[in-house]
Amino acid sequence: MKVKVQTLDAKAGGDIQLDTEIFGVEPREDILHRVVTWQLTNRRAPARATRERSDVARTGKKFGRQKGSGGARHGDRRAPIFIGGGKAHGARARIFSSSLNKKVRALGLKMALSAKAKDGKLIVLENLDMDGDAKTKALQAKLGKLGFGKSALVIDGEALSVGFARASANLEGINLMPAMGANVYDILRHDTLVLTRAAVEKLEARFNG
């Protein structure tokens, strides 16, 4: 699969041959759904348990008479109706995690990349280098010519371009990550996928190595 490579200035930078076994796989909704569900489940933070009546460190001594006070009868201050008492029917500690076969996870990533290529929403850039003009305003003008759309996920090679990262930090809808962090959920939730030539090489080496 041959794709045109552009520069940040929207000029032609030659062609690149994409591996069809990575960028030409027919997407399947069930596989993509499984991988996204696995990702979001493992992103959930553990649920902290609340302190119930038996967990609160308060005196268990009966603080008032059973009868004759004119008020309700109480045993100790750990009861849920008192300020500082234990919570009734509190939340239990839970850890959210799930497992998914490595082959399914790899196939899901290939399908996510292929889906963007199939829909024409894959852009390949030569690099993200900004020659001494790492300003947000200058970058915004360049991105408008490239057609990034409302939101774009920009994936670089092993290391991120410091100038591009600084200039794009305040641009809404532009997210940047190294090739090692490429994942199905972030690829699918952005309108456009932008890869540098180095990112393509890293992704292909990730699957073929």
Residue pairs with C-beta under 8 A, 6 or more apart in sequence:
1 17
1 18
1 19
1 20
1 23
1 24
1 117
2 15
2 16
2 17
2 18
3 15
3 16
3 18
3 117
3 122
3 124
4 12
4 13
4 14
4 15
4 124
5 12
5 13
5 14
5 15
5 16
5 124
5 125
5 126
5 197
6 12
6 13
6 123
6 124
6 125
6 126
6 146
7 13
7 125
7 126
7 127
8 125
8 126
8 127
8 128
8 129
8 130
8 139
8 142
8 146
9 142
9 145
10 142
10 145
10 146
13 125
13 126
14 126
16 124
16 197
16 200
18 24
18 117
18 200
19 204
19 207
19 208
21 110
21 207
22 110
22 113
22 114
22 203
22 204
22 207
23 110
23 113
23 114
23 117
23 122
24 114
24 117
25 107
25 110
25 111
25 113
25 114
26 111
26 114
27 111
27 112
27 114
27 115
27 118
28 111
31 104
31 107
31 108
31 111
32 108
32 111
32 112
32 115
32 184
32 188
34 100
34 104
34 108
35 100
35 104
35 105
35 108
35 109
35 112
35 184
35 185
36 108
36 184
36 185
36 188
37 98
38 98
38 99
38 100
38 105
39 183
39 184
39 185
40 185
41 96
41 97
41 98
42 96
42 97
42 98
44 96
45 96
46 93
46 94
46 95
46 96
47 91
47 92
47 93
47 94
47 95
47 96
48 91
48 93
49 90
49 91
49 92
49 93
50 87
50 90
50 91
51 86
51 87
51 90
52 86
52 87
52 88
52 90
53 78
53 79
53 80
53 85
53 86
53 88
54 78
54 86
55 86
56 78
56 84
56 85
56 86
58 76
58 77
58 78
58 84
58 85
59 76
59 77
60 75
60 76
60 78
61 76
62 74
62 75
62 76
63 74
63 76
63 77
64 71
64 74
66 73
67 73
77 84
77 85
78 85
78 86
79 85
79 86
80 86
80 87
80 88
106 207
108 184
109 182
109 183
109 184
109 187
110 207
111 184
112 184
112 187
112 188
113 122
113 187
113 193
113 203
115 188
116 122
116 187
116 192
116 193
121 149
121 191
121 192
121 193
122 192
122 193
122 194
122 195
123 146
123 147
123 148
123 152
123 192
123 193
123 194
123 195
124 194
124 195
124 196
124 197
124 200
125 146
125 194
125 195
125 196
125 197
126 196
126 197
127 161
127 196
127 197
127 198
128 154
128 156
128 160
128 161
128 163
128 164
128 196
129 161
129 163
129 164
130 138
130 139
130 161
130 163
130 164
130 167
134 162
134 163
134 164
134 166
134 167
135 167
136 167
136 168
136 169
136 170
136 171
138 167
139 164
139 167
139 168
139 171
140 171
143 152
143 171
143 174
147 192
148 173
148 174
148 191
148 192
148 194
149 173
149 191
149 192
150 173
150 191
151 173
151 174
151 175
151 189
151 190
151 191
151 192
152 173
152 174
152 175
152 190
152 191
152 192
152 193
152 194
153 175
153 177
153 186
153 187
153 190
153 192
153 193
153 194
154 164
154 168
154 174
154 175
154 176
154 177
154 194
154 196
155 176
155 177
155 178
155 179
155 181
155 182
155 193
155 194
155 195
155 196
155 199
155 203
156 164
156 176
156 177
156 178
156 179
156 196
156 198
156 199
157 178
157 179
157 196
157 198
157 199
157 201
157 202
158 178
158 179
158 180
158 198
158 202
159 178
160 176
160 177
160 178
164 176
165 176
168 174
168 176
173 190
175 186
175 190
177 186
179 198
179 199
179 202
179 203
179 206
180 202
182 199
182 203
187 193
195 203
